[in-house]
């Protein structure tokens, strides 16, 4: 029972980490996208 609970916690933690990494990548891309838009306009 305890083992199963820790597995679900681990999955939840990994999904949170993935979301965090995705957000970080998006935020780090924002200046690049902004520059790209400035170049195109």
ABEGO torsion letter per residue (X at the ends): XAAAAAAAAAAAAAAAAAAAAAAAAAAAAAAAAAAAAAAAX
